Amino acid sequence: MLVKSIMKSKEIAEVVTIGPEATIEAAAQLLSKHGIGTVVVSSDQTTPLGILSERDIVRQLAKSGSVCLQHKVEDYMTREVVTCVQDSNAEDALAKMTEGRFRHMPVVENGVLIGIISLGDVVKAQLTEVAMEKSALEGMIMGH
């Protein structure tokens, strides 16, 4: 299965971005507003500069308290963003997320942000694929 198949099956294709100069408070509000766990950091909404997750924010709150909410997103974002392309194998993306211990992976084409997939998206797609294969095999066994 390819990443582009997962992207087609997603209910929300929009990628939420935030500028590196925005505050952590603004990022937290954005995450809450959209009901998401990660925001891609981009100055132009197309080039990923970093990624910030709710986990990143919680860790900073634990370290320095609410003062961190006034700091810039670029202060706490992950700068080395692991990405994939639409033609990437979903199993490879899942392996990278599992090994890197992160749950969201931006999808880029020619350096341009076109989507994002989550660990949950990949698992859901794989479960659907397995269910379809099971059904097909049962049909073959039953002679349908």
N, CA, C and O of each residue as an XYZ file, in Angstrom:
576
protein
N       0.847     -1.173      0.000
C       0.000      0.000      0.000
C       0.893      1.238      0.000
O       1.924      1.294      0.672
N       0.457      2.229     -0.781
C       1.217      3.463     -0.891
C       0.596      4.569     -0.040
O      -0.595      4.540      0.269
N       1.415      5.532      0.325
C       0.964      6.660      1.137
C      -0.182      7.402      0.448
O      -1.096      7.876      1.123
N      -0.149      7.511     -0.890
C      -1.208      8.240     -1.587
C      -2.575      7.588     -1.379
O      -3.589      8.286     -1.389
N      -2.626      6.272     -1.192
C      -3.891      5.588     -0.899
C      -4.422      6.003      0.465
O      -5.626      6.189      0.640
N      -3.534      6.145      1.412
C      -3.923      6.573      2.757
C      -4.433      8.008      2.714
O      -5.439      8.336      3.342
N      -3.739      8.852      1.973
C      -4.145     10.259      1.892
C      -5.531     10.400      1.258
O      -6.309     11.263      1.666
N      -5.845      9.571      0.275
C      -7.157      9.624     -0.377
C      -8.276      9.214      0.577
O      -9.404      9.693      0.463
N      -7.962      8.331      1.512
C      -8.986      7.820      2.423
C      -9.193      8.705      3.653
O     -10.127      8.488      4.425
N      -8.325      9.697      3.833
C      -8.446     10.571      5.003
C      -9.641     11.502      4.857
O      -9.906     12.028      3.777
N     -10.356     11.696      5.958
C     -11.508     12.591      5.963
C     -11.072     14.045      5.783
O     -11.712     14.807      5.058
N      -9.987     14.420      6.444
C      -9.489     15.796      6.384
C      -8.122     15.772      5.715
O      -7.174     15.191      6.242
N      -8.028     16.400      4.564
C      -6.768     16.412      3.832
C      -5.920     17.638      4.154
O      -4.733     17.672      3.830
N      -6.519     18.640      4.786
C      -5.830     19.885      5.095
C      -4.690     19.658      6.088
O      -4.826     18.909      7.055
N      -3.577     20.317      5.827
C      -2.459     20.292      6.764
C      -2.443     21.624      7.489
O      -2.384     22.685      6.868
N      -2.497     21.556      8.804
C      -2.469     22.775      9.613
C      -1.009     23.150      9.846
O      -0.201     22.331     10.285
N      -0.689     24.413      9.542
C       0.674     24.910      9.732
C       0.659     26.124     10.647
O      -0.372     26.765     10.853
N       1.826     26.415     11.184
C       2.010     27.601     12.017
C       3.400     28.153     11.729
O       4.321     27.396     11.423
N       3.549     29.444     11.824
C       4.842     30.074     11.585
C       5.794     29.864     12.755
O       5.350     29.712     13.894
N       7.084     29.853     12.490
C       8.078     29.628     13.546
C       8.108     30.739     14.593
O       8.553     30.512     15.718
N       7.643     31.931     14.239
C       7.642     33.073     15.155
C       6.429     33.095     16.082
O       6.394     33.869     17.039
N       5.431     32.245     15.804
C       4.229     32.201     16.650
C       4.592     31.700     18.041
O       5.614     31.039     18.227
N       3.751     32.019     19.008
C       4.002     31.563     20.379
C       3.518     30.131     20.567
O       2.680     29.629     19.818
N       4.066     29.500     21.578
C       3.625     28.157     21.948
C       2.150     28.195     22.343
O       1.407     27.252     22.071
N       1.732     29.280     22.980
C       0.318     29.431     23.337
C      -0.561     29.406     22.082
O      -1.600     28.746     22.066
N      -0.150     30.115     21.045
C      -0.906     30.130     19.787
C      -0.931     28.735     19.162
O      -1.945     28.318     18.602
N       0.175     28.027     19.260
C       0.235     26.655     18.722
C      -0.724     25.743     19.483
O      -1.433     24.939     18.878
N      -0.745     25.869     20.813
C      -1.648     25.048     21.628
C      -3.105     25.344     21.276
O      -3.926     24.430     21.193
N      -3.417     26.605     21.071
C      -4.777     26.985     20.690
C      -5.143     26.414     19.322
O      -6.272     25.971     19.112
N      -4.195     26.427     18.404
C      -4.418     25.890     17.065
C      -4.663     24.376     17.116
O      -5.564     23.858     16.456
N      -3.854     23.689     17.904
C      -4.030     22.246     18.073
C      -5.420     21.937     18.638
O      -6.107     21.030     18.168
N      -5.814     22.696     19.642
C      -7.117     22.497     20.272
C      -8.258     22.797     19.302
O      -9.218     22.033     19.203
N      -8.145     23.903     18.596
C      -9.188     24.322     17.655
C      -9.456     23.262     16.588
O     -10.606     23.004     16.233
N      -8.381     22.648     16.079
C      -8.509     21.667     15.004
C      -8.611     20.229     15.510
O      -8.832     19.308     14.724
N      -8.450     20.033     16.822
C      -8.528     18.680     17.382
C      -7.443     17.763     16.849
O      -7.691     16.600     16.533
N      -6.233     18.308     16.752
C      -5.098     17.549     16.213
C      -3.972     17.491     17.241
O      -3.982     18.225     18.230
N      -3.007     16.615     16.997
C      -1.916     16.445     17.944
C      -0.593     17.029     17.496
O       0.362     17.084     18.270
N      -0.533     17.471     16.233
C       0.726     17.965     15.681
C       0.451     19.072     14.676
O      -0.543     19.041     13.952
N       1.340     20.040     14.646
C       1.248     21.115     13.656
C       2.596     21.203     12.939
O       3.654     21.110     13.561
N       2.535     21.382     11.629
C       3.757     21.551     10.844
C       4.157     23.020     10.915
O       3.320     23.908     10.749
N       5.429     23.268     11.162
C       5.946     24.629     11.250
C       6.453     25.029      9.865
O       7.298     24.357      9.274
N       5.911     26.145      9.365
C       6.264     26.612      8.028
C       6.056     28.116      7.937
O       5.063     28.648      8.434
N       6.993     28.791      7.301
C       6.862     30.236      7.100
C       5.934     30.563      5.938
O       5.301     31.618      5.915
N       5.861     29.640      4.967
C       5.078     29.901      3.754
C       3.929     28.912      3.544
O       3.287     28.934      2.494
N       3.664     28.061      4.507
C       2.607     27.043      4.481
C       2.848     25.941      3.450
O       1.962     25.123      3.201
N       4.033     25.915      2.852
C       4.350     24.853      1.897
C       5.691     24.169      2.167
O       5.891     23.025      1.760
N       6.603     24.850      2.842
C       7.921     24.288      3.128
C       8.017     23.945      4.611
O       8.033     24.845      5.451
N       8.081     22.653      4.943
C       8.184     22.293      6.361
C       9.562     22.649      6.935
O      10.597     22.199      6.445
N       9.535     23.472      7.990
C      10.763     23.856      8.692
C      10.945     23.039      9.960
O      12.056     22.890     10.468
N       9.843     22.517     10.460
C       9.846     21.756     11.696
C       8.467     21.199     11.952
O       7.556     21.325     11.134
N       8.338     20.581     13.109
C       7.064     20.005     13.517
C       6.962     20.153     15.037
O       7.951     19.991     15.751
N       5.772     20.459     15.516
C       5.555     20.650     16.953
C       4.349     19.824     17.356
O       3.285     19.914     16.743
N       4.525     19.023     18.386
C       3.428     18.178     18.853
C       2.962     18.613     20.229
O       3.642     19.357     20.935
N       1.785     18.130     20.587
C       1.276     18.407     21.926
C       2.216     17.842     22.982
O       2.321     18.398     24.076
N       2.889     16.762     22.677
C       3.872     16.186     23.605
C       5.017     17.163     23.847
O       5.480     17.321     24.977
N       5.475     17.825     22.770
C       6.549     18.811     22.901
C       6.140     19.918     23.864
O       6.927     20.348     24.707
N       4.909     20.368     23.728
C       4.402     21.446     24.584
C       4.298     20.990     26.032
O       4.703     21.713     26.943
N       3.763     19.806     26.247
C       3.607     19.290     27.617
C       4.969     19.119     28.280
O       5.128     19.429     29.461
N       5.937     18.634     27.539
C       7.286     18.468     28.105
C       7.870     19.815     28.540
O       8.492     19.908     29.598
N       7.670     20.854     27.728
C       8.178     22.172     28.089
C       7.430     22.760     29.276
O       8.024     23.428     30.122
N       6.127     22.512     29.339
C       5.351     22.964     30.508
C       5.890     22.319     31.780
O       6.004     22.974     32.815
N       6.218     21.042     31.698
C       6.742     20.333     32.869
C       8.113     20.870     33.274
O       8.418     20.955     34.464
N       8.942     21.233     32.292
C      10.291     21.728     32.571
C      10.302     23.161     33.096
O      10.977     23.462     34.081
N       9.551     24.044     32.433
C       9.689     25.462     32.760
C       8.401     26.162     33.172
O       8.408     27.363     33.441
N       7.309     25.432     33.223
C       6.049     26.043     33.632
C       5.409     26.841     32.511
O       5.826     26.765     31.356
N       4.395     27.601     32.871
C       3.597     28.311     31.874
C       4.351     29.418     31.142
O       3.874     29.927     30.128
N       5.518     29.790     31.647
C       6.321     30.806     30.963
C       6.660     30.362     29.539
O       6.842     31.203     28.659
N       6.747     29.061     29.305
C       7.095     28.560     27.971
C       6.026     28.903     26.941
O       6.311     28.908     25.743
N       4.808     29.188     27.376
C       3.724     29.500     26.450
C       3.979     30.785     25.663
O       3.401     30.997     24.597
N       4.847     31.634     26.200
C       5.167     32.890     25.505
C       6.401     32.761     24.605
O       6.747     33.698     23.886
N       7.053     31.615     24.646
C       8.216     31.385     23.780
C       7.752     31.114     22.359
O       6.571     30.868     22.113
N       8.689     31.163     21.434
C       8.379     30.944     20.026
C       8.333     29.445     19.705
O       9.011     28.633     20.335
N       7.532     29.115     18.731
C       7.415     27.737     18.256
C       8.784     27.200     17.850
O       9.111     26.049     18.137
N       9.583     28.030     17.185
C      10.893     27.582     16.723
C      11.823     27.181     17.873
O      12.797     26.459     17.660
N      11.524     27.648     19.090
C      12.348     27.282     20.248
C      12.177     25.823     20.648
O      13.089     25.230     21.224
N      11.020     25.237     20.349
C      10.708     23.888     20.829
C      10.378     22.885     19.728
O      10.196     21.699     20.003
N      10.300     23.352     18.486
C       9.933     22.443     17.400
C      11.055     21.445     17.120
O      12.221     21.701     17.419
N      10.683     20.318     16.547
C      11.651     19.353     16.047
C      12.068     19.847     14.678
O      11.231     20.020     13.792
N      13.356     20.073     14.502
C      13.852     20.663     13.258
C      14.145     19.622     12.182
O      14.017     19.902     10.990
N      14.533     18.439     12.598
C      14.837     17.381     11.635
C      13.570     16.568     11.384
O      13.336     15.536     12.013
N      12.766     17.057     10.453
C      11.474     16.439     10.166
C      11.664     15.268      9.214
O      12.267     15.407      8.149
N      11.145     14.121      9.608
C      11.159     12.943      8.750
C       9.907     13.013      7.893
O       8.795     13.091      8.414
N      10.088     12.983      6.580
C       8.967     13.095      5.656
C       8.920     11.878      4.735
O       9.827     11.047      4.721
N       7.847     11.804      3.980
C       7.720     10.783      2.948
C       7.089     11.432      1.723
O       6.691     12.597      1.768
N       6.998     10.686      0.641
C       6.327     11.141     -0.575
C       5.110     10.265     -0.808
O       4.960      9.224     -0.168
N       4.243     10.677     -1.717
C       3.005      9.930     -1.979
C       3.273      8.497     -2.425
O       2.487      7.597     -2.130
N       4.372      8.283     -3.130
C       4.682      6.947     -3.628
C       5.482      6.110     -2.636
O       5.942      5.018     -2.971
N       5.650      6.620     -1.412
C       6.320      5.841     -0.369
C       5.448      4.654      0.020
O       4.219      4.716     -0.032
N       6.101      3.595      0.402
C       5.403      2.420      0.902
C       4.921      2.715      2.321
O       5.698      3.174      3.158
N       3.655      2.455      2.588
C       3.075      2.745      3.902
C       3.772      1.972      5.014
O       3.914      2.479      6.127
N       4.205      0.759      4.722
C       4.900     -0.034      5.744
C       6.230      0.606      6.116
O       6.642      0.571      7.275
N       6.901      1.192      5.123
C       8.163      1.890      5.396
C       7.915      3.121      6.271
O       8.669      3.394      7.206
N       6.844      3.858      5.952
C       6.498      5.035      6.760
C       6.181      4.621      8.188
O       6.621      5.267      9.139
N       5.414      3.543      8.339
C       5.073      3.031      9.663
C       6.334      2.630     10.440
O       6.448      2.906     11.634
N       7.260      1.988      9.761
C       8.511      1.579     10.414
C       9.308      2.799     10.878
O       9.856      2.798     11.980
N       9.374      3.846     10.039
C      10.098      5.062     10.423
C       9.452      5.732     11.629
O      10.149      6.195     12.532
N       8.110      5.786     11.647
C       7.423      6.408     12.777
C       7.642      5.601     14.055
O       7.855      6.164     15.129
N       7.586      4.289     13.928
C       7.765      3.426     15.098
C       9.189      3.534     15.634
O       9.392      3.691     16.838
N      10.170      3.449     14.744
C      11.575      3.535     15.159
C      11.910      4.913     15.727
O      12.658      5.016     16.699
N      11.364      5.968     15.130
C      11.653      7.323     15.574
C      10.792      7.780     16.738
O      11.007      8.857     17.294
N       9.820      6.961     17.102
C       8.904      7.247     18.213
C       8.154      8.570     18.020
O       8.062      9.395     18.928
N       7.617      8.743     16.792
C       6.757      9.887     16.519
C       5.509      9.396     15.806
O       5.505      8.313     15.222
N       4.452     10.193     15.855
C       3.154      9.741     15.370
C       2.657     10.427     14.109
O       1.611     10.048     13.582
N       3.365     11.413     13.617
C       2.912     12.152     12.438
C       4.063     12.350     11.459
O       5.192     12.628     11.862
N       3.767     12.204     10.162
C       4.784     12.343      9.140
C       4.246     13.204      7.984
O       3.286     12.819      7.315
N       4.861     14.353      7.757
C       4.455     15.169      6.615
C       4.748     14.457      5.293
O       5.730     13.727      5.164
N       3.879     14.687      4.330
C       4.050     14.150      2.982
C       4.433     15.329      2.096
O       3.719     16.330      2.043
N       5.552     15.208      1.407
C       6.046     16.287      0.549
C       6.279     15.766     -0.864
O       6.562     14.587     -1.076
N       6.154     16.667     -1.811
C       6.515     16.376     -3.201
C       7.349     17.552     -3.672
O       6.903     18.699     -3.635
N       8.561     17.261     -4.113
C       9.490     18.304     -4.574
C       9.671     19.404     -3.523
O       9.736     20.587     -3.855
N       9.750     18.998     -2.259
C       9.970     19.931     -1.164
C       8.745     20.694     -0.712
O       8.829     21.514      0.202
N       7.584     20.433     -1.348
C       6.353     21.141     -1.026
C       5.437     20.239     -0.185
O       5.183     19.089     -0.544
N       4.961     20.768      0.911
C       4.064     20.055      1.815
C       2.710     19.842      1.136
O       2.056     20.801      0.727
N       2.291     18.565      1.019
C       1.001     18.284      0.382
C       0.036     17.530      1.301
O      -1.141     17.380      0.974
N       0.525     17.058      2.440
C      -0.333     16.318      3.351
C       0.429     15.874      4.573
O       1.604     16.195      4.753
N      -0.265     15.130      5.410
C       0.354     14.565      6.605
C      -0.384     13.267      6.918
O      -1.605     13.184      6.785
N       0.367     12.269      7.332
C      -0.244     11.013      7.748
C       0.133     10.751      9.197
O       1.181     11.186      9.673
N      -0.732     10.040      9.879
C      -0.463      9.689     11.272
C      -0.292      8.180     11.386
O      -0.653      7.423     10.484
N       0.251      7.776     12.488
C       0.382      6.361     12.791
C      -0.993      5.704     12.711
O      -1.137      4.612     12.161
N      -1.991      6.371     13.260
C      -3.363      5.853     13.226
C      -3.900      5.707     11.818
O      -4.600      4.739     11.522
N      -3.582      6.660     10.935
C      -4.015      6.575      9.535
C      -3.462      5.313      8.875
O      -4.181      4.605      8.171
N      -2.179      5.040      9.111
C      -1.524      3.889      8.488
C      -2.100      2.593      9.039
O      -2.382      1.668      8.278
N      -2.276      2.517     10.347
C      -2.825      1.307     10.962
C      -4.250      1.064     10.470
O      -4.609     -0.069     10.147
N      -5.061      2.114     10.412
C      -6.439      1.979      9.929
C      -6.459      1.454      8.496
O      -7.243      0.562      8.173
N      -5.605      2.000      7.642
C      -5.547      1.561      6.246
C      -5.108      0.105      6.145
O      -5.635     -0.653      5.330
N      -4.143     -0.282      6.970
C      -3.683     -1.675      6.945
C      -4.776     -2.621      7.432
O      -4.954     -3.698      6.864
N      -5.508     -2.236      8.474
C      -6.606     -3.075      8.967
C      -7.696     -3.246      7.909
O      -8.253     -4.332      7.744
N      -7.989     -2.166      7.201
C      -8.983     -2.230      6.124
C      -8.512     -3.166      5.024
O      -9.293     -3.962      4.502
N      -7.243     -3.073      4.675
C      -6.676     -3.933      3.642
C      -6.719     -5.403      4.065
O      -7.057     -6.269      3.259
N      -6.384     -5.685      5.307
C      -6.417     -7.057      5.816
C      -7.849     -7.595      5.814
O      -8.075     -8.752      5.459
N      -8.811     -6.766      6.205
C     -10.211     -7.194      6.219
C     -10.692     -7.531      4.812
O     -11.422     -8.502      4.617
N     -10.280     -6.726      3.833
C     -10.664     -6.998      2.437
C     -10.036     -8.299      1.940
O     -10.691     -9.088      1.258
N      -8.775     -8.520      2.279
C      -8.102     -9.757      1.892
C      -8.770    -10.965      2.544
O      -8.954    -11.997      1.900
N      -9.125    -10.839      3.795
C      -9.807    -11.913      4.517
C     -11.124    -12.249      3.838
O     -11.437    -13.419      3.620
N     -11.883    -11.237      3.510
C     -13.169    -11.426      2.862
C     -13.001    -12.111      1.498
O     -13.770    -13.004      1.146
N     -11.997    -11.686      0.747
C     -11.740    -12.290     -0.563
C     -11.340    -13.752     -0.419
O     -11.793    -14.603     -1.184
N     -10.494    -14.039      0.557
C     -10.077    -15.431      0.785
C     -11.253    -16.298      1.224
O     -11.392    -17.437      0.777
N     -12.094    -15.756      2.099
C     -13.274    -16.515      2.529
C     -14.185    -16.794      1.344
O     -14.741    -17.887      1.230
N     -14.340    -15.817      0.465
C     -15.153    -16.001     -0.736
C     -14.589    -17.081     -1.642
O     -15.335    -17.880     -2.210
N     -13.263    -17.102     -1.775
C     -12.620    -18.134     -2.591
C     -12.817    -19.519     -1.989
O     -13.084    -20.486     -2.701
N     -12.682    -19.602     -0.673
C     -12.843    -20.886      0.008
C     -14.272    -21.389     -0.113
O     -14.503    -22.584     -0.299
N     -15.237    -20.466     -0.006
C     -16.653    -20.839     -0.073
C     -17.117    -21.047     -1.518
O     -18.238    -21.494     -1.760
N     -16.250    -20.720     -2.465
C     -16.593    -20.926     -3.865
C     -17.405    -19.794     -4.476
O     -18.132    -20.010     -5.445
N     -17.294    -18.602     -3.929
C     -18.036    -17.453     -4.481
C     -17.194    -16.674     -5.421
O     -17.652    -15.677     -5.978
